[in-house]
């Protein structure tokens, strides 16, 4: 009887210890169920640990064949910060933005990627542009892994750290990978002495977010979401001179208030803001968000197709589709695929070797 009581006590103690260590482990790893939990409160309760990694830095401008670009060495350098994350649209959007930046003299592209590994796809794209660049792996904290917000904060924070450690002069600009930018904007923001602002198109219920100017000074803002913000502006609607980037400048994990809190951390006032784009009367940047593409999974025996010499190019195309994240290729699972010839549909793809 005594042995049974002793076993019960040992069993209860073991359950208690296991529960304690499990809760302790979860708390330290920041793996929590966030449904119904105030993430802002959680972030105040314990620090948000983010392990960023500097993937690659290239300070050489490989576009010297372009005489128009090469002869602009006296211009102020623009540090174009782009937060991004892996998805089917990532490489197409970065490609589109990269081909815009390739026309801009004296620009350094900082891409901060929300994933723990240094993406080979992103690095290869950066190298192809010929631009000077910095590539950073900057995953969001675990506490926000199960939520969509706040997005891009860890990326921008990592970029700010790199700028403070490596740059003394120039102009900093936050440009998302889903933005469309008029080349005229770059000429405008080079004039930034402290903090400049300008309109952003395709934003909110008004279709535009912009400062309101009176006698050459910013006196108010036109934005469909006030949100109790001192500076109700979009992330793409301002630029900062790096000499004015104080050590206290930071961006909080506060959804909807990232821009406002960042600008407030600079200690600026309305009188400090420099209106650009013809006194904020022109739109030179837009939020042209790409429609989300639902990544399909295809049932294709890629190994088998790769062994067919006549269809080597097609096999390479399928591999490229998978590598860029545009579709998943699986040999046993996924949607059936069809091949079309002479207005007829063939099923399955295993008929490929019989086609002439």
Steps between C-alpha positions, in 0.01 A plus 500: 500500500784736588670424170180590309475836679865565430450424130201738488708780653786436257254498208340830607843660550614380156192654334560828685867516398423413136233770485735756656785427259265493200358843584849634568628365168207649304541837663869519415449382145211746461278228354157606620145479385428864425129468434330762714828616656621860485836462323599853597458402865707186446779702338513726806518200732817361344750606236447405137801298391575527130810341355581686181782393271703707258493289184703703250620854435608635162631857490601493133269652242509260206308734270803706391425421136214746534670836451198695624520315832878495531531879465278575801754421774448839665138419591391411852467123547149360549462194724184329381370262771269223381345256748389178333386147581491167313188444287424423133491874419831584673745462210266656236440805720868539588585464130258777406635729772861411417457604138379838620795544735744404224422836336585698814853635555663485842267252667566215744226238528448344844278192490401358839331163461258354756651153516773339707707389201681714244292454186702398195220624272512849652880510491511394133247768411702766681817399317327515162397862553862618528393726786695550821298309758469359850313174550375425853314204646264656755224265623220637716488399870336169588225683686371634167548187289132413511377848408511728199586810700713689555671429170842618389609637839783255567617555140514879530659479844778279364557747215519791747763313702710444188471867403608621844803271496613567144367829361559862597324696227231461238122467493298206632168393344263214579379352170286186511533236231139556389546873431519672162740796497541785252869568432437865579453407867869416537605846381256643753606307809872572446417855613394377847676693778318346796168333420309549174144394419288453186172336388449125453232375262259206528477519879192442716149630446618834358720344233786722620698581812668841500610796713300821463717804426441864590756767411759231429457328838325178605199594713287183492453165325250350258467132592194279540623347828591751773571226754594757768826550309711815515629428150229309307715414198585188302840330525579599140412865566817629665880497481760568771849649478734249663679777687167560673454130582545521878611204717153499656326456165310172502187335369262328743311175455173691499268425207386815322730726697839402358545818294368733768709361784812490283462865402428595860816318611694742277373787712365695202227764498270615220730794429790258435321322214609591148215463246610358165324414172402858419373577851341156525281562194637211291494124546835331430454171687209255520406192698426272206448183699520180302203263523588207724580189301390172655794268449385181323637152565550292186529125469797462266772236497781746436770234532345300221466800269859603574618170352341581163771678294246652259320674785799621701399865459147431616631313804725795583200733473306287750796507738524878464127527576553308823821684594337841471205390710240540226375140533580189701609199294431158655521152355212347700277785619341806342268596217504304177676678216410508132694554183337652193570439133293556187215646708475174693564438868711206604493347844723427681841657441637148468395520133776752440752249353251403228465853364697582187 
